[in-house]
Amino acid sequence: MTSDGFTTCLWFDDQAEEAAQYYVSVFEDSDSRVGDITHYPEGGHRPAGTVLTVDFTANGQKFVALNGGPEFTFTEAISFQVTCETQEEVDHYSARLTENGGELGPCGWVKDRFGVSWQVVPRRLMEMFADPDPAKAARANKAMESMRKLDIAALEKAFAGER
């Protein structure tokens, strides 16, 4: 058996094309683009000619956005993790993903205007959590739990045991 890998399908009511354009714009500095767009045929679930699916790539990840109707909505049970190298990246993705109706959540989680959940996480935090000294990792974790948008400098201070 062969496979083309995985493609994540995101079910929208009727915002698939808008969402695809949005995600491509958020991750514009990487391998991001809108691809094929399909439309409902005559006799379909929606009026003929309306957008059915939009293939897109965001940050190198393949997606298909589907206009399936209001039956299903997004929950925090599924999220996408954006690993950031710098505070500038954390700030950028937190701001972009919460613009126009999104919201910051606890511990670096954000929900975008479509209801999709994202974790905007500095790579350094994952390194802190993997540190062999459990006290250092616990301090970093406690600091993270008090934050909404993650602050790398504050996490480093907590990790080091500084106030």
Buried (B, 14 or more C-beta within 10 A) or exposed (E): EEEEEEEEEBBBEEBBBBBBBBBBEBBEEEEBEBBEBBBBEEEEEBEEEBBBBBBBBBBEBBBBBBBBEEEEEBEEEEBBEBBBEEBEBBBBBBBBBBEEEBEBBEBBBBBBBBBBBBBBBBEBBEEBBEEEEEEBBBBBBEBBEEBBBBBBEBBBBBBEEEE
